[in-house]
């Protein structure tokens, strides 16, 4: 199929129907707003992503400010959808298979919701108004993108100890802290479970931790608390904001140490100290991991964009008129002309 044929197909809506003897007819199902090689991006998907963006921003903004934020952050929406498609297709080229991880994530979700089978999980997801296969495919696509980014970009980024030290010396004030502790949690809820069952699950979690299992994996398996999907990560917290009984436990833990099960009014809680920062400017050793992550992320963003630009050069991308793709490269002639101005 030649380029012109691709453009014609990409510019019209998907249609279904039959052509009569004297007159053709078609029923419009969905408008295609972009095509990335053999994958399409529909108006419905674009609108759904924009609705999710608005819902997320509504947690922080409202009224005219919310509308302004949605407009601003929607500028890269089509670009991000195209980038996703490019990376998912690249994952297939690299023979990356994540099906085992997809099932594992679904099973972790099943366990956290105290459901007996994956079929029960499917029913629960459908009751929430979501399509189960779409839900599963979204997990799959995210895992594929993560693998591509790590293999093709992340694995080539190196942050040396000397680089981290130099960055810290030049940006000490950025790491100034009022006294923070970075925590992970496993919360076995007594609201969702019977007290005996909750206590049993909490004790099983502690046993697995003492046997050497990763805290994040045990959290995904047992925790009913927020952030269980991310290994129970609670992020940074001011030590003075913790409840007194919790603060007393946390204060006795060293970095990378976890507590025994703590009974609270919400259920049974297990905490791990990931990082701890002294008030003021912390020592380099206290923030070395954070400094390395900051440098890694700074290097990742431009290199990922460079990688995606190369993927674009190898691909056919069509964009419907009226939509903006901020990742689209200007033609060489335009760039040359701009430089000469």
PyMOL commands that set and color helices and strands:
alter all, ss='L'
color gray80, all
select helices_A, chain A and resi 3-11+43-57+63-73+77-93+99-112+118-127+132-152+154-156+161-170+172-175+195-210+215-222+228-230+239-241+244-251+284-313+332-340
alter helices_A, ss='H'
color red, helices_A
select strands_A, chain A and resi 14-16+27-30+32-36+39-42+176-177+180-189+233-238+262-263+267-277+280-281+317-319
alter strands_A, ss='S'
color yellow, strands_A
deselect
rebuild
show_as cartoon
